[in-house]
Amino acid sequence: MIVSGWNPSGCRGSGVTPPDRAAPPRSRGGLPPVRALTGAVFGAAVEVAAIVAALALYPSGLGEGGERPGAGPRPAAPPDGTVALPAVSADSPVLLVHGLFSNRAIFHVMRRGLRQAGFRRVAVLNYNWLRDDVRGAARSLADEVERVCEDSGHERVHVIGHSLGGVVGRYYVQRMGGDARVHTLVTLGAPHHGTLAASVPLPLQAIRQLRPGSDVLAELAGPAPGCKTRFVAFHSDLDELIVPTANARLVHPDLRIRNVPVHAVGHVSLPLHGRVVGEVCRVLHDARVAEPRAAA
């Protein structure tokens, strides 16, 4: 996995390769293409396993409403053995937002990793993707953010959105004044510029809103002057549900954005992958670092 524009200090053993230190391609033997193919095959196998696991966990995440944040355990081992994370207390609560065909169960690994990394207040929004469109889910998110802030005594939160959840979080931030409450919005495989996979003929408003050129995406592409939230968009070259995969990158002239490319990790695997979880934790720990005004 390569993190675009990331400061490599303190990242030893993290599996992250800064762009300026990437190994040059070999002219003989064809090892880079072979390794790329091997990584893609392995990533596809992991994605199948992740889908099976998500289906098995789905019943445990059924139910309306959000999951209240708790004190959580004291910081322990990092979520991925290759990622060294500082054992510090969280400055702000973290709220997780799932995507289509999913529920809070998809964040089992993410929630555990965040708590192990020191984020003691982690909440999960469980909205009804069969009933709610992007705007409706964003209203639920707004209500949940207010409850979390009231319960925790904090004025701002971090939000992590997977797939549709990333678009929901972005709509809340950009169109509903949520930037006053959300310090950092992390998106995992979110179709920021739509996906051709949403062209499937299913009678769900949320799916239609994820098609390129939809009214919701047009709203989000509009001006957002003075937006106070910083955005971190993880996008994978093996994301089978974001077509083309580059549409999970966030590009907007008014937003503070960091795009993070991920190699050989499938769509469902993103919130379950150890190194992705580790990098998300690092992003939130690094919240005090000033971000560039536009995507790299």
Secondary structure, DSSP 8 states (H G I E B T S, - for coil): ---TT---TT-TTSS---GGG-----SSTTHHHHHHHHHHHHHHHHHHHHHHHHHHHGGGG-SSS-B---------S-SSTT--------SS-EEEE--TT--GGGGHHHHHHHHHTT---EEEE---TTT--HHHHHHHHHHHHHHHHHHH--S-EEEEEETHHHHHHHHHHHHSSGGGTEEEEEEES--TT--GGGGS----HHHHTTSTT-HHHHHHHS--TT---EEEEEEETT-SSSSSGGGGS---TTSEEEEEEESS--TTTGGG-HHHHHHHHHHHHTTTS---SS--
